Amino acid sequence: MNLYPVETGNFKLDGGAMFGVVPKVIWNKTNPADNNNMCNWAMRSLLIEDADRLILIDTGIGDKQSEKFFSHFHLNGNDTLQSSLRKLGFTTDDVTDVLLTHLHFDHVGGAVIRNDEKYKLTFPNAKYWSNQQHWNWAIEPNLREKASFLKENMLPIQELGHLNFIKSGDELGKDIKLLMVNGHTESQMIPILNYKGRDIVFCADLIPSVGHLKVPYIPSFDTRPLLSMNEKHSFLEEAVQNDYILFFEHDAYHECCTLKQGERGVKLDRTFKFSDL
């Protein structure tokens, strides 16, 4: 198995929204805000080359939304999903599977493209993987998440016959386990990859960045914040016990980290680039 970080570009979100009740004077140390209180965030995917399969985890925000839509998120950086794949020597036709941790626009937007007013799949030869519980949650969204679930990002996957559901407890491959968590949104899938004898965790929105390692640091986007805290606490304890490597989807400054046990609980050990593994 080979793993490749895939940068799809950065976007900006309000720092207060990303850290919930945590005061700015604290979170601004790890995630500095601009004059409009906006922090920069990565949209980092992960590509898994495993025998004859090429599996992509999440797809970034894409480029098919309106100028008005993108004006709210201040897209920045030179990387795109397609250009990053090309740098690795792959094309969108090569991808065999797309694992969508959940269907918020910054995770699934790049899965579908618009061409001549028609929606097409970015990865025409791939199976797209979600789960039944989250799919149902997303296509009939609650008022809190409605702006994050965009039908044009999701329904073409089903309409074009590429939607597949994975069940809780299933694995996408012998070295890919999935942890289901429900605090951020219903049935978010957190991939845990066995790689060179270590477990690499694609943290998605369970832990968006190094700045979110402390249990109470929960985005205000989470639908069930108390459950998010419990899930994070359990995960962090497991991560220390099993010496997990955390791979961050949204941290614009750090790709990976390890953890250690401190006097007051689990804390950051060190940060590093994936290439330094």
C-alpha positions as CSV (number, residue, x, y, z in Angstrom):
1,M,0.0,0.0,0.0
2,N,1.1,3.5,-0.8
3,L,-0.4,6.7,0.6
4,Y,-0.3,10.2,-1.0
5,P,-1.6,13.5,0.5
6,V,-3.6,15.3,-2.1
7,E,-4.0,19.1,-1.7
8,T,-7.2,20.4,-3.3
9,G,-6.8,24.1,-2.2
10,N,-7.6,26.1,0.9
11,F,-10.6,28.1,2.0
12,K,-11.5,30.4,4.9
13,L,-14.0,30.0,7.7
14,D,-14.8,32.1,10.7
15,G,-12.5,31.2,13.6
16,G,-15.3,31.5,16.2
17,A,-17.5,29.1,14.2
18,M,-14.7,26.6,14.0
19,F,-13.9,26.7,17.7
20,G,-17.4,27.1,19.3
21,V,-17.2,28.4,22.9
22,V,-13.4,28.6,23.0
23,P,-12.3,32.3,23.2
24,K,-10.4,33.8,20.3
25,V,-7.5,34.7,22.5
26,I,-6.8,31.0,22.9
27,W,-7.6,29.6,19.4
28,N,-5.9,32.5,17.6
29,K,-2.5,31.1,18.8
30,T,-2.8,28.0,16.7
31,N,-5.1,29.3,14.0
32,P,-4.4,33.0,13.4
33,A,-7.3,35.0,12.0
34,D,-7.3,37.8,9.6
35,N,-9.0,41.2,10.1
36,N,-12.4,39.7,9.3
37,N,-11.9,36.9,11.9
38,M,-11.4,34.3,9.1
39,C,-8.9,31.5,9.5
40,N,-7.3,29.6,6.6
41,W,-8.1,25.9,6.3
42,A,-6.8,23.1,4.1
43,M,-9.0,20.7,2.2
44,R,-6.5,17.8,2.1
45,S,-7.5,14.5,0.6
46,L,-5.7,11.2,0.8
47,L,-5.0,8.8,-2.0
48,I,-4.5,5.1,-1.3
49,E,-2.7,2.9,-3.9
50,D,-3.5,-0.6,-2.9
51,A,-2.8,-3.4,-5.5
52,D,-5.2,-2.7,-8.4
53,R,-7.3,-0.1,-6.5
54,L,-6.8,3.6,-6.3
55,I,-8.9,4.9,-3.4
56,L,-9.5,8.6,-2.8
57,I,-10.7,9.9,0.6
58,D,-12.8,13.1,0.1
59,T,-12.6,15.5,-2.8
60,G,-12.5,19.1,-1.6
61,I,-14.9,21.8,-2.5
62,G,-14.8,21.5,-6.3
63,D,-15.3,24.4,-8.7
64,K,-18.9,24.2,-10.0
65,Q,-20.7,26.5,-7.5
66,S,-21.5,30.1,-8.3
67,E,-19.2,33.0,-7.8
68,K,-21.5,34.3,-5.0
69,F,-21.2,30.9,-3.2
70,F,-17.4,30.9,-3.4
71,S,-17.1,34.5,-2.3
72,H,-18.1,33.4,1.2
73,F,-15.2,31.1,1.5
74,H,-12.2,33.0,0.0
75,L,-10.6,30.1,-1.9
76,N,-6.9,30.4,-2.0
77,G,-3.7,28.4,-2.9
78,N,-2.5,27.1,-6.2
79,D,-3.5,23.4,-5.7
80,T,-6.5,21.7,-7.2
81,L,-7.7,18.1,-6.9
82,Q,-6.9,17.4,-10.6
83,S,-3.5,19.1,-10.6
84,S,-2.4,17.4,-7.4
85,L,-3.4,14.0,-8.9
86,R,-1.4,14.8,-12.0
87,K,1.7,15.6,-9.9
88,L,1.4,12.2,-8.5
89,G,1.2,10.6,-11.9
90,F,-2.5,9.8,-11.9
91,T,-5.6,11.0,-13.6
92,T,-9.2,11.2,-12.5
93,D,-9.9,8.1,-14.8
94,D,-7.5,6.0,-12.7
95,V,-9.4,6.3,-9.4
96,T,-11.4,3.2,-8.6
97,D,-13.0,4.2,-5.4
98,V,-14.0,7.5,-3.7
99,L,-14.7,7.2,0.0
100,L,-16.7,10.2,1.2
101,T,-16.3,10.7,5.0
102,H,-19.5,12.8,4.9
103,L,-21.4,14.9,2.4
104,H,-20.7,18.5,3.5
105,F,-19.8,20.6,0.5
106,D,-16.1,21.0,1.4
107,H,-15.7,17.2,1.4
108,V,-17.8,16.1,-1.6
109,G,-17.9,19.2,-3.9
110,G,-15.1,17.8,-6.0
111,A,-16.8,14.5,-6.6
112,V,-19.1,16.0,-9.3
113,I,-18.3,18.4,-12.2
114,R,-20.6,20.5,-14.3
115,N,-20.0,20.4,-18.1
116,D,-22.3,22.1,-20.6
117,E,-24.9,22.5,-17.8
118,K,-24.9,18.8,-17.2
119,Y,-23.5,17.1,-14.1
120,K,-20.9,14.4,-14.6
121,L,-18.7,12.4,-12.2
122,T,-15.2,13.7,-11.7
123,F,-14.1,10.0,-11.4
124,P,-16.1,8.2,-14.1
125,N,-14.6,4.8,-13.4
126,A,-15.0,4.9,-9.6
127,K,-17.4,3.5,-7.1
128,Y,-18.5,6.2,-4.7
129,W,-18.9,5.1,-1.1
130,S,-21.2,6.6,1.6
131,N,-23.4,4.9,4.1
132,Q,-27.2,4.6,4.2
133,Q,-27.7,6.5,7.5
134,H,-25.6,9.5,6.4
135,W,-27.1,9.5,2.9
136,N,-30.6,9.7,4.2
137,W,-29.6,12.4,6.6
138,A,-28.0,14.5,3.8
139,I,-30.7,14.2,1.2
140,E,-33.4,15.3,3.7
141,P,-31.3,17.8,5.6
142,N,-32.1,19.4,8.9
143,L,-32.3,23.2,9.1
144,R,-28.9,23.4,10.8
145,E,-27.0,21.6,8.1
146,K,-29.1,22.4,5.0
147,A,-26.6,24.9,3.6
148,S,-23.9,22.3,3.8
149,F,-25.7,19.5,1.9
150,L,-26.0,20.6,-1.7
151,K,-28.0,18.3,-3.9
152,E,-25.9,18.9,-7.0
153,N,-22.9,17.4,-5.1
154,M,-24.7,14.3,-4.2
155,L,-27.7,13.3,-6.4
156,P,-25.7,12.9,-9.6
157,I,-23.6,10.2,-7.9
158,Q,-26.8,8.2,-7.4
159,E,-28.5,9.1,-10.7
160,L,-25.4,8.0,-12.6
161,G,-25.3,4.6,-10.9
162,H,-22.1,5.0,-8.9
163,L,-23.4,5.3,-5.4
164,N,-22.5,2.4,-3.0
165,F,-23.2,2.1,0.7
166,I,-20.9,0.6,3.3
167,K,-22.3,-0.7,6.5
168,S,-21.1,0.0,10.1
169,G,-18.3,-2.5,10.9
170,D,-17.5,-3.1,7.2
171,E,-14.0,-2.5,5.8
172,L,-13.2,-1.0,2.4
173,G,-10.1,-3.2,2.3
174,K,-8.1,-5.5,4.6
175,D,-6.0,-2.5,5.8
176,I,-8.8,0.1,5.9
177,K,-11.1,0.2,8.9
178,L,-13.9,2.7,9.4
179,L,-14.9,4.4,12.6
180,M,-18.4,5.8,12.6
181,V,-19.0,9.0,14.7
182,N,-22.2,11.0,15.0
183,G,-21.4,14.3,16.8
184,H,-20.4,16.4,13.8
185,T,-23.1,14.9,11.6
186,E,-24.9,11.6,11.4
187,S,-22.6,8.6,10.6
188,Q,-19.4,10.4,9.6
189,M,-16.8,7.8,8.5
190,I,-13.3,8.1,9.9
191,P,-10.9,5.8,8.0
192,I,-8.1,4.1,9.9
193,L,-5.4,2.8,7.6
194,N,-2.7,0.2,8.5
195,Y,0.4,1.5,6.8
196,K,3.9,0.2,7.4
197,G,2.9,-1.3,10.7
198,R,1.3,2.0,12.0
199,D,-2.3,3.1,12.1
200,I,-2.9,6.3,10.1
201,V,-6.2,8.1,11.0
202,F,-7.8,10.4,8.4
203,C,-9.4,12.7,11.0
204,A,-11.9,14.5,8.7
205,D,-14.1,16.7,11.0
206,L,-13.7,14.6,14.1
207,I,-10.5,16.6,14.7
208,P,-10.1,19.2,12.0
209,S,-6.7,20.5,13.1
210,V,-4.0,20.4,15.7
211,G,-5.8,23.3,17.3
212,H,-8.8,21.1,17.9
213,L,-7.0,18.4,20.0
214,K,-8.4,19.5,23.3
215,V,-11.8,17.9,24.0
216,P,-13.9,21.0,24.5
217,Y,-12.6,22.6,21.2
218,I,-15.7,21.7,19.1
219,P,-16.8,23.6,16.0
220,S,-20.2,25.2,16.3
221,F,-21.1,23.4,13.1
222,D,-21.4,20.1,15.0
223,T,-25.0,19.0,15.4
224,R,-24.4,17.2,18.7
225,P,-21.6,19.0,20.5
226,L,-21.7,16.9,23.7
227,L,-21.6,13.7,21.7
228,S,-18.6,15.2,19.7
229,M,-16.8,15.7,23.0
230,N,-17.4,12.2,24.2
231,E,-16.4,10.7,20.8
232,K,-13.2,12.8,20.7
233,H,-12.3,11.9,24.3
234,S,-12.7,8.1,23.5
235,F,-10.8,8.4,20.3
236,L,-7.9,10.3,21.8
237,E,-7.5,7.7,24.6
238,E,-7.5,5.0,21.9
239,A,-5.1,7.0,19.8
240,V,-2.5,7.2,22.6
241,Q,-2.9,3.6,23.6
242,N,-2.4,2.4,19.9
243,D,0.2,5.1,18.9
244,Y,-2.0,6.4,16.1
245,I,-0.7,8.9,13.6
246,L,-3.4,11.6,13.0
247,F,-3.7,12.9,9.4
248,F,-5.5,16.3,9.2
249,E,-7.8,17.2,6.4
250,H,-8.3,20.8,7.4
251,D,-5.1,21.9,9.1
252,A,-3.4,24.4,6.8
253,Y,-0.1,24.3,8.8
254,H,0.3,20.6,9.8
255,E,-0.3,17.4,7.9
256,C,0.2,14.9,10.7
257,C,0.8,14.5,14.4
258,T,1.3,12.0,17.2
259,L,0.0,12.2,20.7
260,K,1.2,11.5,24.2
261,Q,-0.3,11.3,27.7
262,G,0.1,14.4,29.8
263,E,-0.8,15.2,33.3
264,R,-4.1,16.6,32.3
265,G,-4.9,14.2,29.5
266,V,-3.9,13.5,26.0
267,K,-1.8,16.2,24.4
268,L,0.2,16.9,21.2
269,D,3.5,15.0,20.9
270,R,4.9,16.3,17.6
271,T,3.8,17.5,14.2
272,F,5.3,16.5,10.9
273,K,4.7,16.1,7.1
274,F,3.5,12.8,5.9
275,S,6.5,12.5,3.7
276,D,8.7,12.3,6.9
277,L,7.1,9.0,8.0
